[in-house]
Amino acid sequence: MSIYTIKQSKIIAISLIFLFGIFLFFSLNILYTAILGSVVLYVLFKPLFIYLTEKRNWNRVLASAAIIIISFVIIIIPFTSITWMLINKILYFKDHPESMDKIIAAVQKFIGENIGQDTIKDTINRVSTAAIDVLSSFINTFLDILLTVSMMYFFLYFMFTKIEAFEGTLVKYMPFREKNSAHFAKELRNMTYANIIGQGIIAFAQAILLGIGLIIFGVSDPLFWSLICFFLSFLPVIGSAAAFIPAGLIEIASGNTFNGIGVIIFGFVAVSNIDNLLRLWINKWLGNIHPLISITGIVIGIPIFGILGIVFGPLLISTFILLVKLYEAAFADQTNEKERVVKEDEIQAT
């Protein structure tokens, strides 16, 4: 076969690969959340998988099944539960407008008479309508969510049962040297821990602390508001305040002014500040995630991945920054290698 024919064959093969790759890229867009979710779960639960298979001598199928059940219990079930609790709460206020009127009056009294009742009512109605639309969309796309979760665990199962082939393929096609590929894997693990485990610890601590405060001040539905606080704590800037302020205002609207104000003050003093204390320890233990990365990641992540964008968005931006740093490191290594070779050639020439 001539050189021209070989080159022509390569061009045709590369073109076909490119075309099929573009086709698959757009065809598999419904599975991106499942793929990314399986990678995140793989990173989080790999230590447990290694422990079960190497320390406890479990076979891989049993260990994978155990991890799937554990992750389902601690991730999927709580998320589903809080969604239905939120739906019931919104439907309650929708069916009992008199309760909403009391809250509006309490908000007006709490923030001052300079803001009109119509403005407050319009704002709350807008928020309620938006929340109902989101929840209705969640219900309507239940089958899509079920497909995403099923495919996520399908991918995760084969990642664990074929762990050598999975990691070997990643290393083979990584555009870096083996040393930099190992560094990328380590940094990806740290970023995943910081974005998910670190923020999860903060959210859990804030939820527990708010629950204690709600019990102290005798607020109804402490479990509901604690769960709301846990999920909202993943949001930067707003965070837990979006849970304890409404809880306090509802208490004020119910005539429990002391309890309502107490919950709000407790929230700002204790619940909000525990974030700062824990973040210092988490940044030292897991790594620092800049607030700008978190905010930007959530803004771009939610439209793409839905509510999971709270986690996936910052993780994608962190991964992109890491890839840029690794590219710079690899380019610097190549430059240094070339300079060393040139110096050796000059020495030999002299």
N, C-alpha and C positions, 0 to 999 in steps of 0.2 A: 504493500500500500504506500503510495507516495506521500511526501510531507504535506502537500496541498490537500490531499484527501483526508489525512488525519486531522489537519487543522479545521477543515470544513465539517468533519464529523463532530469535533469538539464544540464548534460553534452551534451546530444544530442541537446537540445534546444539552448544552447550557441554556439555549433558548427554550427548549421544551421544559426543562426543569424550572426555569424562571416563570413560564406561563402557567404551568401546573401549580407552582408555589403561590402565585398571585390568586389563582382560582381557589385554592384551598384556604388561603388567608382570609378571603371574604366569606367563603362558605362556612368556615368554622367559627365565625364571630359569636355565635350563640353559646359556644363552649369555652370562650376565653375566661369567663368567671370560674367555671369548673376547673379548668387547667390551672389557673393561678391559685385557686383555693386548695387544690390538691398539693401544689408545691409548698404552700405555706404550712399545711398540715404535716407534710413530709418533714419539713425542717423542724417543726415544733415537736413532733412525736418520734423522730428518729432515735434520740437517746433511749426512750422507753422501748422501742423495738429492739435495739441492740441489747438492752438489759434482759428482755424477755427471751430472746433467742440465744444469747451467749451465756448469760448468767443463770437463767432458769431452764435453759435447754428446751424451750418451746419450739415447735415447728413454725415455719413462717406463716402458714395459712392461719393457724390459731392465733399467733401474735398479731397479724394484720386484722383479723376479725375483732380481737379485743380492743385494738386501737380505734377501729371504726366505731364500735359501741361506746367507748369512753368519750371520744370526740363528739359523737351525736348527743350524748347525755349532757355534756358541759357546754356545748355550743348551740346546736340546733334547737333542742327542746326549750332552753331559756329564751332564745330569740323568738320562737313561735309563741311562747306563753305571754311575753311582754306585748307582742303585737295584738293578741286577742284581748288582753287586759286594756290596752289603749283603745281598741275599738269599742269595747263596752263602756269605757268612761266617756268617750266622745258621743256615743249614741245616747247615753244618759242625759248629758247636757242638752243634746238636740231635742230629746223628748220632754225635758223639764226646763223650758226657757226661763221660768221664774228663778231658778238657781243661777242662771247666767246673768240675770238682771241684778241679783244681789252681789255677784262678783264685780260687775261693772260699777255699781255704786261704791263698793269697797275700794276698788282701784282708784276711782275718782277722789275719794276721801283721803286715800293714802298718799297720792302724788300731788294733790292740790286741786283747787277749783279752777285753775287757769286753763285746764284742758277740758274741753267739752265732752259731755256724755256721748254725743253722736260720734265723735272721733274715736273714743275708747271702744264703743260698741262696733263701729265699722272695722277697727283693727282686729278685735277679737273674732268678729264674724269672718274676716278674711283668713285669719289663722285657722279657724275651725273648718272653713271650706277647703283650704289647702290640705289640712290633715285628713279630712274625709276623702278627698280625691286621691291622696297617696295610699290610704288604706284600701280604697275601692280598687285602685290599680293593683295593689298587692293581692287582693282576693281574685281578681280577674286573671292575674298571671300566675296563679297557684301551680298550674300544670308545668309552666316554664320553670318555676322555682324547684318543683319536684324533679324535673329532668336535670337541672343544674346540680342539685345535691346528689342525685343518683350517679351522674357521670363523674362528679368530683370523687366520690368514694370508689368508683370503678377504677379511675386513674390511680388513686392512692393505693388500692389493693395491689395493683401490678407494680407500682413503684417499690413497694416493700418486698413482695414475693420475688421480684427480679431485680433486687437492689444492685448487684454487681453490674448487670447489663445496663441498668438505668444510669448509674453514676459513670460507668465507663464510656457510655455514649456522650454524656455531657462533657467529660474531659476531652474526648476525642475531637469534638467539634467546637470546643472553646477556642477563640482566636488568640489565645495567650499561651505562654510557656507553662509547663506543669507547675512551677513554683507560683506563678501569678494566678493560675487557675485555682490552686489550693487556697491562696489568699482571698480570692473572690468568694469561694465557698464559705470561708470563715467569716468574712465581713457580711455576706448575705445572711448567715445565721445570726450574727450579732444584731443586724438591722431588724430582722424579723422578730427577734426577742424584744428589742427595744420598742418597736412599733406595736406589738401585740401583747407580749407578756408584761412589759414595763407599764404600758398604758392600762392594761387590764388590772394590774395591781393597784394603780392609782384609782381607777374607777371603782374597784371593789372596796377599797378603803373609804372612799368618799360615800359610797352607798351605805356601808355599814355605819359610818359615823352619822350620816343623815338619819338613818333608821333609829339610832339611839336617841338623837335629838327629837325626832317626831314622837317617840314613846314618852320621853321626858315631858314634853309639852302636851301630851294627850291628843295628838292629831290623828284623825281617822285614816285608814288605809296606809299605814306605814310601809307595808310590803310593796304596794303599788308604787309609791313615790320613791322608794329605795331602788326598785328595778328601773324606773324612769331615770333616776340619777345615774345609775351604773352605765346605761347606754349613752346618755347625754354627756357624760364625763369624757367620752372619746372626742367630743367636739372642742376644738381650741377656742379660747376667748369666752364663749358662752358657757360651756361646761355645765357644772352642777347647779349653777344659779338658775338655769331654766327649769329646775325641778323644785328647789326649796322656795323660790319666790312665789310661783303659783300655789304651792301647798300652803304657804303662809297667808296669801291673799284670800284663799278659800276659807281658811279659818277666821280671818277678819270678817269676811262676808257672812259667816255663820254666827257672828256675834261674839266669838272668842278672840277679842282684840289682843289681849295679853299673850295668849298662846301663839297667835299668828305672827305678831311682831317678834316674839321670842325665837320662833323658828327661823325667821329671816335673818335676825342678828346672829343666831347660832350658825347659820349657813355661811354667812360672810366671814365670821371670825374663825370658825373651826373647820368646816367642810372645805371651803375654798383654800385655806392656808395649808391644809395637809398635803395638797398637791405640790406646793413648793418644797416642803420638807422631804417628801418621798422622791421627788424628781432629782434632788441632789444625790441621793443614794443610788437611784436607778441609773443616772448618767455615769456614775463612777463604775457601776457593776456591769451594765449592759451597753453603754455607749450613749452619746448625746444625739438627739434628733432635734434639729433647729425648729423653733415654732413656725418659721416661714415655710419650711418644707411641709409641716403638718397642715397648715392652713391651705397652702396652694394645692397639696395633694388631695385634700378633701373636696376642694372646689372642682377639680378636674375629675376626681374619682367617682363622686356620686352620680353625675350624669351618665357615666360609662357603666359602672358596676352596681348602681343603686345604693342601698344602705351599706353594702359591703365596701363601697368606695371610701368609707371612713378609715378603713384599714389598708385596702389595696392602693389607694391613691398615694399616700405618703410613702408606701413601700416601693412603688414604681419610681417615684422621683429619686428616692435614696439609691435605688439600684442603678438608675441612669447616671447619677453623680459618681457612684463607685466605678462604673464601667469607664467613665471619662478618666478617672484617676488611674485606673489600671492601664489604660491605653497610654497615658503620659509616662507611667513607670516603664512600660514595655518599650516605648520609643526611646526613653532615656537609656535603658539597658542596651539597646541596639546601637545607639550613638556611642556610648562608652566602649562597646565591643569593637566598633570600627576604629575608634581613636587608638585603642590598644594595639590593634593589628597594624595600623599605620606606623605607630611608634616602633613596634618590633621590626617592621620592614626597614625603617630608617636606620635602626641600630645595626641590623645585619648588613645593610648597604655600606655603612661606614667601617 
